[in-house]
């Protein structure tokens, strides 16, 4: 793979940059705010995220001009929160012919209600073979600490998947490949919804026994929904699906779990978002999956419960109590 670019400046983008720089001598990096770039170069670390991840900035070409980065790069890793993907990609005026985009976005495009690969194919007339997705249990904070992590790379192009897997493999990151792009993307969206539910249930003092039932049912929901969207043979127990659900639902690093805890404690959605000052992808994913499911009518009681709390402003206490009667 030739020159690789990171698009985004958050914790996940920073963690991915750390991984890539293990295997690449130089990278390009699009960061929207020039002042953030100046601080990064001065400090040798991202001033806003993962302060314990240090970088040799002489090996990084920073720019706040996304078209400069696109022109200078063959492979781009898109690591921007889903609510801002459309706004960011609207700035791209350069041709993406013969480019590779790896999406690390674990959410859907809210306005379009589309997974990111479908959006890129539609917007830029890209071939699915130009795209890959990153999935699996991999918190940015643990990458910064170089704790062993596992990633699943999905692409309809087997050679592309293998190239990306090689790019992201390090001593502390193991990689594998899959051709189930759609299943991996939807699972990555839905696991954030279930992490909100898990955090909410913790605040409402439901114990480990119930949490285990909640996650077992969550996995069944992912399986049912993914099969309704795209019939395929997929091992839902693999780390790209189950592993990602578990780490997002249980980890102290999970912002979606934290968001759910706050809502369960009585915070309004707005108050929880303001206090966190970070994007909880599951909030947006809940509405996207709810809308997508209106025509399919897949049985998704946990998603329905989270929609009732987050968008219909129903009581978490009552909604979760009703949910307990629907799980097995």
HELIX and SHEET records of a PDB file:
HELIX    1   1 UNK A   11  UNK A   23  1                                  13    
HELIX    2   2 UNK A   34  UNK A   43  1                                  10    
HELIX    3   3 UNK A   57  UNK A   59  5                                   3    
HELIX    4   4 UNK A   66  UNK A   71  1                                   6    
HELIX    5   5 UNK A   82  UNK A   84  5                                   3    
HELIX    6   6 UNK A   85  UNK A   89  1                                   5    
HELIX    7   7 UNK A  116  UNK A  124  1                                   9    
HELIX    8   8 UNK A  128  UNK A  130  5                                   3    
HELIX    9   9 UNK A  140  UNK A  144  1                                   5    
HELIX   10  10 UNK A  158  UNK A  167  1                                  10    
HELIX   11  11 UNK A  181  UNK A  203  1                                  23    
HELIX   12  12 UNK A  208  UNK A  229  1                                  22    
HELIX   13  13 UNK A  239  UNK A  243  3                                   5    
HELIX   14  14 UNK A  244  UNK A  250  1                                   7    
HELIX   15  15 UNK A  255  UNK A  264  1                                  10    
HELIX   16  16 UNK A  269  UNK A  276  1                                   8    
HELIX   17  17 UNK A  281  UNK A  296  1                                  16    
HELIX   18  18 UNK A  301  UNK A  310  1                                  10    
HELIX   19  19 UNK A  316  UNK A  323  1                                   8    
SHEET    1   A 8 UNK A  60  UNK A  63  0                                        
SHEET    2   A 8 UNK A  27  UNK A  30  1                                        
SHEET    3   A 8 UNK A   4  UNK A   7  1                                        
SHEET    4   A 8 UNK A  75  UNK A  78  1                                        
SHEET    5   A 8 UNK A 100  UNK A 103  1                                        
SHEET    6   A 8 UNK A 131  UNK A 135  1                                        
SHEET    7   A 8 UNK A 149  UNK A 154 -1                                        
SHEET    8   A 8 UNK A 173  UNK A 178  1                                        
SHEET    1   B 2 UNK A 108  UNK A 109  0                                        
SHEET    2   B 2 UNK A 114  UNK A 115 -1                                        
END                                                                             
